[in-house]
Amino acid sequence: SVPLALASILLLLYAAFRSVRHALLIFSAVPFAAIGGIAALLLRGMPFSVSAGVGFIALFGVAVLNGVVLTSEFNRRRARTSLLRAVMEATRVRFRPVLLTAAVAALGFLPMALSTRPGAEVQRPLATVVIGGLISATLLTLVLLPVLYVAVERWHWRRTQSIGTLAAMVLLLLFGTPTHAQEPITLERAFARLDSVHPDRLRWLATVAQRSYERDGWLSLAPLQVSVEYGQINTAANDSRITAQLPLQLPPAYAAQRHYLDARYQEALWGNQWNRLQRRAEIAKLAYQVQYWFTLLRSLDSALQVFDQAVRVVSAQRAHGVATRSQHAAIVLQRTAIASQRDGARAQYQAALELFNRYLGSDTARFFPALDSLTVPPNVLGSSGHPLLEQARARELQAQALRDASYADRLPTLALSYSSITFIGYQNIDGVDRYYGPSTRFGSVGISLALPLPTPWALSRLRAAEEQVTVAQWEYRATAWERSTEYIRARQRLQVAQAQRRALEQHDLDAAADIIASATAELDNGAINALEWALALGQALAVQRTYLETIRQWNEAMIDVQLFGE
């Protein structure tokens, strides 16, 4: 029954995860649990029995459940962060659920393990196996399972990388750098990391936060003015007077201030969106540049291998008097040119990879882009609408709010006041003389208006505010015109590259491959000489390089279309 239960568990794990490696990884909890169960039986001097076998079956189920909880959390977090960080965060988050699951089961079986009543000889082996196995399985699952997950995922990554990842790994081998020093990163993860490490992105995020707090504090009241007087204010006696005054503006002034601060927040919000879009376009271009230079490098390396073979053939033909010295020199010269181009492509690749990592906050070549294809997918930047226009619109709203504030400044300003004063001495009240001492105070309230004067300078400020609105409106139109112009240019470049790409893919690439194969075969059997072969091969390689350059232009145009499009 135990082998059947184990087989069933493994089958269910595969059905749940659709992955053999994840199923086997979780199934590793079974030996972890078996260690503790067997050790517990040995410590208590109990033999293996049917009840102990039932205990092992129950134990394996609980142990596997803890593995499922951890592995599911690993996979969920692995989709949006690095491998090590995902494992550490998932282990921290799932530590308590795994521990409580094991503790509840172990405590539930504790009375059975300690029982001495009739039937205890059946219950004790079952409970002993479960309790001992849960202790070892829980500890080993929390410690060893994360380590095994990292090791298995890295092994799987090395075995089944995509085209971009495989390309970078091959280049790392060529350059003598160990593959474990780098990790592949998708564009989605690169975008997320860009937002957390790039100084310009952090500056814009801080600006949005600052403008948000600024907007929340839109109501700005003037300070409360308090004055105290003491002396012979009214009579020869020393009186005291305390006055409190609060200046207030009319509601239109506060409304204009609120609209202005809200427009500033909107400008920062859309500016942040536009900056994020620009930085995403830059990192996407760099990622596809890295892929372009690698693909070109691989093409030149293949061509160099072909030329090495051709040099050997021509050398043999020259030894037999079939090829001339000039033919041999031409082949060697062209091979040297290909080798020089390859070295240049390698330097360009390294420079692009270094800049790509610099954008991601790494001073070393830690990351390399893992791309699914040679071409940019649609909506790779993940944008909707155009934040550049919205930012210009927010500036226009700012100018309108400042204009409203300038008009509000021409409105009267209120000042509410309260005064408390003493009149020490005798006062005649209704024909009766009464004495008022310093403890008796008399109060009064007041209101005053401050009326701005319609001076020429004030009118000039109003006209300047009106002109600022006009400037903001024209700035919005200019921004819209520039955006549409850049979009048209990018679309035209995309159309040209698309036409060239279609022509190359339909005819020229296949013809170039046929030329390389047939010309090399004809050179081997002596049907053509070295110069004819070099000419044919040069034409075929030129077609391949033209195709790669067309793909590069198409990618950059596609990114610009998405950057400046609607």
C-alpha positions in Angstrom: 0.0 0.0 0.0 2.9 2.4 0.7 4.4 2.2 -2.8 0.9 2.6 -4.3 0.4 5.7 -2.1 3.7 7.1 -3.1 3.0 6.6 -6.8 -0.4 8.3 -6.4 1.2 11.3 -4.7 3.7 11.7 -7.5 1.1 11.4 -10.2 -1.1 14.0 -8.5 1.8 16.4 -8.1 2.6 16.2 -11.8 -1.1 16.8 -12.6 -1.1 19.9 -10.4 2.2 21.5 -11.5 2.5 20.1 -15.1 6.2 19.8 -14.4 8.3 16.7 -13.7 11.0 18.7 -11.9 8.6 20.5 -9.6 6.8 17.2 -8.8 10.1 15.5 -8.0 11.2 18.5 -6.0 8.1 18.4 -3.8 8.3 14.6 -3.6 11.7 15.0 -1.9 9.7 15.7 1.2 9.0 12.0 1.4 12.5 10.9 2.3 12.7 13.9 4.6 9.7 12.6 6.4 10.8 9.0 6.3 14.0 9.9 8.1 12.2 11.2 11.1 9.6 8.4 11.1 12.2 5.7 11.1 14.3 7.5 13.7 11.2 7.8 16.0 10.4 4.1 15.7 14.1 3.2 16.6 14.2 5.6 19.6 11.0 4.0 21.1 12.1 0.5 20.2 9.0 -0.2 18.0 9.1 -2.6 15.0 7.6 -1.7 11.6 4.0 -2.8 11.6 0.8 -2.3 9.6 -0.2 0.7 11.8 3.3 2.2 11.3 2.8 1.8 7.5 -0.5 3.6 7.8 1.3 6.3 9.7 3.9 6.7 7.0 1.1 7.1 4.4 -0.5 9.9 6.5 2.9 11.4 7.2 3.8 11.6 3.5 0.6 13.4 2.7 1.2 16.2 5.3 4.9 16.5 4.3 4.0 16.8 0.6 1.4 19.4 1.4 4.0 21.6 3.0 6.2 21.2 -0.1 3.2 22.2 -2.3 2.7 25.3 -0.2 6.3 26.4 -0.5 6.8 25.5 -4.2 3.6 27.3 -5.2 4.8 30.4 -3.5 8.2 30.1 -5.1 6.7 29.9 -8.6 4.3 32.8 -7.9 7.0 35.1 -6.8 9.6 33.9 -9.3 7.4 35.3 -12.1 8.1 38.9 -11.0 11.5 38.9 -9.2 14.9 37.2 -9.2 15.3 33.6 -8.2 17.1 34.1 -4.9 14.9 36.9 -3.8 11.7 35.0 -4.7 12.9 32.0 -2.6 13.8 34.1 0.4 10.6 36.0 0.4 8.4 33.0 -0.1 10.2 31.1 2.7 9.7 34.0 5.0 6.0 34.4 4.1 5.2 30.7 4.3 7.3 29.9 7.3 4.4 30.3 9.8 1.7 28.3 7.7 4.1 25.4 7.2 5.1 25.3 10.9 1.5 25.5 12.1 0.4 22.8 9.7 3.0 20.4 11.1 2.4 21.5 14.7 -1.3 20.9 14.6 -0.9 17.5 13.1 1.8 16.5 15.6 -0.1 17.8 18.6 -3.2 15.9 17.4 -1.3 12.6 17.4 0.5 13.2 20.7 -2.2 11.7 22.9 -2.1 8.5 20.7 1.6 8.3 21.0 1.5 8.5 24.8 -1.6 6.3 25.3 -1.5 3.2 27.6 -5.1 2.1 27.3 -6.3 -1.0 25.5 -5.6 -0.7 21.8 -2.5 1.6 22.4 -0.2 -1.0 20.8 -1.9 -0.2 17.5 -2.1 3.6 18.0 1.4 4.2 19.3 3.4 3.2 16.2 1.1 5.2 13.9 1.4 8.4 16.1 5.1 7.9 16.6 5.8 7.7 12.9 3.7 10.8 12.2 5.2 13.0 15.0 8.8 12.0 14.3 8.4 12.3 10.5 6.7 15.8 10.8 9.6 17.1 12.9 12.3 16.1 10.4 10.2 16.9 7.4 9.3 20.4 8.6 12.9 21.3 9.5 14.3 19.8 6.3 11.6 21.3 4.1 12.2 24.8 5.4 15.9 24.5 5.0 16.7 22.1 2.2 13.7 22.6 -0.1 14.6 26.3 -0.9 18.2 25.2 -1.6 17.1 22.4 -3.9 14.6 24.7 -5.7 17.4 27.2 -6.5 19.7 24.4 -7.7 17.1 22.8 -9.8 15.9 26.0 -11.4 19.4 27.1 -12.2 20.0 23.7 -13.8 16.8 23.9 -15.8 17.7 27.4 -16.9 21.1 26.3 -18.2 19.4 23.5 -20.1 16.4 25.2 -21.7 17.3 28.9 -22.3 15.6 30.9 -25.0 17.4 32.2 -28.1 18.6 35.4 -26.3 19.7 33.6 -23.2 21.5 30.9 -25.2 23.2 33.6 -27.2 24.5 35.3 -24.1 25.7 32.1 -22.6 27.7 31.2 -25.7 29.3 34.6 -25.8 30.2 34.3 -22.1 32.0 31.0 -22.9 33.8 32.8 -25.8 34.8 35.6 -23.5 35.9 33.4 -20.7 33.4 34.7 -18.1 31.6 32.1 -15.9 27.9 31.8 -16.7 26.9 31.8 -13.0 28.1 35.4 -12.8 25.1 36.6 -14.9 21.4 36.0 -14.9 18.9 36.4 -17.7 16.3 39.1 -17.3 13.1 39.6 -19.3 12.0 43.0 -20.4 9.2 43.0 -17.8 11.6 42.4 -15.0 14.1 45.0 -16.5 11.3 47.6 -16.5 10.5 46.8 -12.9 14.1 47.0 -11.8 14.6 50.2 -13.8 11.9 51.9 -11.7 13.7 50.9 -8.5 17.4 51.8 -9.3 17.6 54.4 -12.0 18.2 57.9 -10.5 16.0 59.7 -12.9 13.1 57.3 -12.2 13.6 57.7 -8.5 13.7 61.5 -8.9 10.4 61.5 -10.7 8.8 59.2 -8.1 10.0 61.5 -5.3 8.6 64.5 -7.3 5.2 62.8 -7.5 5.2 62.2 -3.7 6.3 65.8 -3.0 3.5 67.2 -5.2 1.0 64.9 -3.6 1.8 66.2 -0.1 1.9 69.8 -1.5 -1.6 69.3 -3.0 -2.9 68.0 0.3 -1.8 71.2 2.0 -3.6 73.5 -0.4 -5.3 75.5 2.4 -2.7 78.0 3.6 -4.0 80.4 6.2 -2.1 83.6 7.2 -0.5 83.5 10.7 -2.6 84.7 13.6 -1.3 88.1 14.7 -1.3 88.7 18.5 -0.3 91.9 20.1 0.0 92.9 23.8 0.0 96.5 25.2 0.6 97.7 28.7 0.7 101.2 30.1 -1.3 104.3 30.4 -3.6 103.6 27.5 -6.8 105.2 28.7 -6.1 106.9 32.1 -3.2 107.5 34.4 -3.6 103.9 35.6 -1.6 101.1 33.9 -4.1 99.2 31.7 -3.4 96.2 29.4 -4.8 95.4 26.0 -4.5 92.0 24.1 -5.5 92.0 20.4 -5.7 88.9 18.1 -6.1 89.4 14.3 -6.6 86.7 11.6 -6.3 87.8 8.0 -8.5 85.9 5.5 -8.8 85.8 1.8 -12.1 85.4 -0.1 -13.0 81.9 -1.3 -12.0 82.5 -5.0 -8.4 82.9 -3.8 -8.3 79.6 -2.0 -10.0 77.9 -4.9 -7.4 79.2 -7.3 -4.6 78.0 -5.0 -6.2 74.5 -4.8 -6.6 74.3 -8.6 -3.0 75.4 -9.1 -1.6 72.7 -6.7 -3.8 70.1 -8.2 -2.5 71.0 -11.7 1.1 70.8 -10.4 0.4 67.3 -9.1 -1.1 66.2 -12.4 1.9 67.6 -14.3 4.2 65.6 -12.0 2.1 62.5 -12.5 2.1 62.7 -16.3 5.7 63.7 -16.3 6.5 60.6 -14.4 4.5 58.5 -16.9 6.4 60.1 -19.8 9.7 59.6 -18.2 8.9 56.0 -17.5 7.9 55.5 -21.1 11.2 57.1 -22.3 13.3 55.0 -20.0 11.5 51.8 -21.1 12.1 52.7 -24.7 15.8 53.2 -24.0 16.2 49.9 -22.1 14.2 48.0 -24.8 16.4 49.5 -27.6 19.5 48.4 -25.6 18.2 44.9 -25.1 17.6 44.4 -28.8 20.9 46.0 -29.7 22.6 43.4 -27.5 20.7 40.7 -29.4 21.6 42.3 -32.8 25.3 42.4 -32.0 25.2 38.9 -30.8 23.4 37.6 -33.9 25.8 39.5 -36.1 28.7 38.1 -34.1 27.4 34.6 -34.6 26.9 35.1 -38.3 30.5 36.4 -38.7 31.8 33.5 -36.6 30.1 31.1 -38.9 31.4 32.9 -41.9 34.9 32.8 -40.4 34.6 29.0 -40.0 33.6 28.7 -43.7 36.6 30.9 -44.7 38.9 28.7 -42.6 37.7 25.7 -44.6 38.2 27.6 -47.8 41.7 28.6 -46.9 42.5 24.9 -46.3 41.0 24.0 -49.7 42.8 26.7 -51.6 46.1 25.9 -49.9 45.7 22.3 -51.0 44.8 23.4 -54.6 47.8 25.7 -54.6 50.1 22.9 -53.5 48.8 20.9 -56.6 49.1 23.8 -58.9 45.4 24.3 -59.3 45.1 27.7 -57.4 47.3 30.6 -57.9 49.1 32.7 -55.3 46.9 35.7 -55.9 43.8 33.5 -55.3 45.2 32.2 -52.1 46.1 35.7 -51.0 42.6 37.0 -51.8 41.0 34.3 -49.6 43.3 35.0 -46.7 42.7 38.7 -47.0 38.9 38.3 -47.0 39.2 35.9 -44.0 41.2 38.6 -42.2 38.5 41.2 -43.0 35.8 38.9 -41.6 37.9 38.3 -38.4 38.3 42.1 -38.0 34.5 42.6 -38.4 33.9 39.8 -35.8 36.2 41.5 -33.3 34.4 44.8 -33.9 31.0 43.2 -33.4 32.3 41.6 -30.1 33.4 45.0 -28.8 30.0 46.5 -29.8 28.2 43.6 -28.0 30.2 44.1 -24.8 29.6 47.9 -24.9 25.9 47.4 -25.4 25.7 44.8 -22.6 27.6 47.1 -20.3 25.3 50.0 -21.0 22.3 47.7 -20.5 23.5 46.7 -17.1 24.3 50.3 -16.2 20.7 51.2 -16.8 19.8 48.4 -14.4 22.1 49.7 -11.7 24.9 47.2 -12.1 28.5 48.1 -12.6 29.3 44.7 -13.9 27.7 42.5 -16.7 25.4 40.9 -14.2 22.3 40.8 -16.4 21.7 40.0 -20.0 18.4 40.3 -21.9 16.4 37.2 -22.4 14.2 37.9 -25.5 11.8 35.6 -27.1 12.4 36.7 -30.7 14.5 38.9 -32.9 11.8 41.5 -33.3 10.0 43.8 -30.9 6.5 42.6 -29.9 3.5 45.0 -30.1 2.9 47.2 -27.1 6.2 46.2 -25.5 6.3 49.6 -23.6 2.9 49.0 -22.0 1.5 52.5 -22.7 -2.0 53.8 -23.3 -2.8 57.3 -24.3 0.1 59.8 -24.4 1.5 61.2 -21.2 3.5 63.9 -23.0 0.3 65.6 -24.2 -1.3 65.2 -20.8 1.7 66.8 -19.1 1.4 69.8 -21.5 -2.3 70.0 -20.7 -1.5 70.1 -17.0 0.9 73.0 -17.6 -1.9 74.8 -19.3 -4.2 74.2 -16.3 -1.4 75.6 -14.1 -1.3 78.8 -16.1 -5.0 79.1 -15.9 -5.0 78.6 -12.1 -2.2 81.3 -11.7 -4.3 83.7 -13.8 -7.3 83.0 -11.5 -5.0 83.6 -8.5 -3.9 86.9 -10.0 -7.5 88.1 -10.3 -8.3 86.8 -6.8 -5.4 88.9 -5.5 -7.4 92.0 -6.7 -10.2 91.1 -4.4 -10.5 92.6 -0.8 -8.7 90.8 2.0 -10.6 90.3 5.3 -9.1 90.6 8.8 -11.1 89.3 11.8 -10.0 90.7 15.1 -10.8 90.4 18.8 -9.5 92.8 21.5 -9.5 92.5 25.3 -8.7 95.6 27.4 -8.9 96.8 31.0 -10.2 100.1 32.3 -8.7 100.5 35.8 -10.5 103.1 37.9 -14.0 104.4 38.6 -16.6 104.4 35.8 -20.0 106.0 35.9 -22.6 103.5 34.9 -26.2 104.7 35.0 -25.3 107.4 37.4 -23.5 105.1 39.8 -19.7 105.2 40.2 -18.2 101.7 40.0 -14.6 100.7 40.4 -13.1 98.2 37.9 -9.8 96.6 38.7 -7.2 94.7 36.5 -9.2 91.5 36.7 -12.1 93.0 34.8 -11.6 93.0 31.1 -13.8 94.4 28.3 -13.9 92.7 24.9 -14.6 93.8 21.4 -14.6 92.2 17.9 -13.8 93.8 14.6 -13.5 93.2 10.9 -11.4 95.1 8.4 -11.0 95.1 4.7 -7.8 95.6 2.7 -8.6 96.9 -0.8 -6.0 96.5 -3.5 -5.3 99.7 -5.5 -5.8 99.4 -9.3 -2.3 100.5 -10.1 -0.7 100.2 -13.5 1.7 97.6 -12.1 -1.1 95.4 -10.9 -2.8 95.6 -14.3 0.5 94.6 -15.9 0.7 91.5 -13.7 -2.9 90.6 -14.8 -1.9 90.9 -18.4 1.2 88.8 -17.8 -0.9 86.1 -16.3 -3.2 86.1 -19.3 -0.2 85.9 -21.7 1.1 83.0 -19.7 -2.1 81.1 -20.4 -1.6 81.8 -24.1 2.0 80.6 -23.9 0.8 77.3 -22.3 -1.8 76.8 -24.9 0.7 77.2 -27.7 3.1 75.0 -25.8 0.5 72.3 -25.8 -0.1 72.7 -29.5 3.7 72.6 -30.2 4.1 69.5 -28.1 1.3 67.8 -30.0 2.8 68.8 -33.3 6.3 67.5 -32.3 4.8 64.3 -31.1 2.8 63.7 -34.2 5.9 64.6 -36.4 8.1 62.1 -34.5 5.3 59.5 -34.8 5.1 60.1 -38.6 8.8 59.8 -39.0 9.0 56.6 -36.9 6.1 55.1 -38.9 7.8 55.9 -42.2 11.0 54.3 -41.0 9.0 51.3 -39.9 7.3 51.0 -43.3 10.6 51.2 -45.1 12.2 48.6 -42.9 9.1 46.4 -43.1 9.2 46.4 -47.0 12.9 45.6 -46.9 12.4 42.9 -44.4 9.6 41.3 -46.3 11.7 41.2 -49.5 14.6 39.7 -47.7 12.6 37.1 -46.0 10.7 36.0 -49.1 13.6 35.7 -51.5 17.0 36.9 -50.6 17.7 35.0 -47.4 17.0 31.6 -49.0 19.0 32.5 -52.0 22.0 33.6 -49.9 21.9 30.3 -48.0 21.8 28.4 -51.3 24.7 30.4 -52.6 26.9 29.6 -49.6 26.1 25.9 -49.7 26.5 25.5 -53.5 29.6 27.8 -53.8 31.4 26.0 -51.0 30.6 22.6 -52.6 31.8 23.7 -56.0 35.0 25.1 -54.5 35.6 21.7 -52.9 35.3 19.8 -56.2 37.1 22.4 -58.3 34.1 23.6 -60.3 34.9 27.3 -59.4 38.1 28.9 -58.3 38.8 30.8 -55.1 38.1 34.3 -56.4 34.7 33.2 -57.8 33.9 31.5 -54.5 34.9 34.5 -52.5 32.8 36.8 -54.7 29.7 34.5 -54.3 30.2 34.1 -50.5 30.7 37.9 -50.1 27.4 38.5 -51.8 25.6 36.0 -49.6 27.1 37.4 -46.4 26.2 40.9 -47.4 22.6 39.8 -47.7 22.6 38.3 -44.2 24.2 41.4 -42.7 21.6 43.6 -44.6 18.8 41.5 -43.1 20.2 41.9 -39.6 20.6 45.6 -40.1 17.0 45.8 -41.4 15.8 44.0 -38.3 17.7 46.5 -36.1 16.2 49.4 -37.9 12.7 47.8 -37.7 13.0 47.3 -34.0 14.1 50.8 -33.3 11.3 52.2 -35.5 8.7 50.0 -33.8 9.8 51.2 -30.4 9.7 54.8 -31.5 6.2 54.2 -33.0 5.0 52.9 -29.6 6.8 55.8 -27.8 5.2 58.6 -29.8 2.0 56.8 -30.9 -1.4 57.3 -29.3 
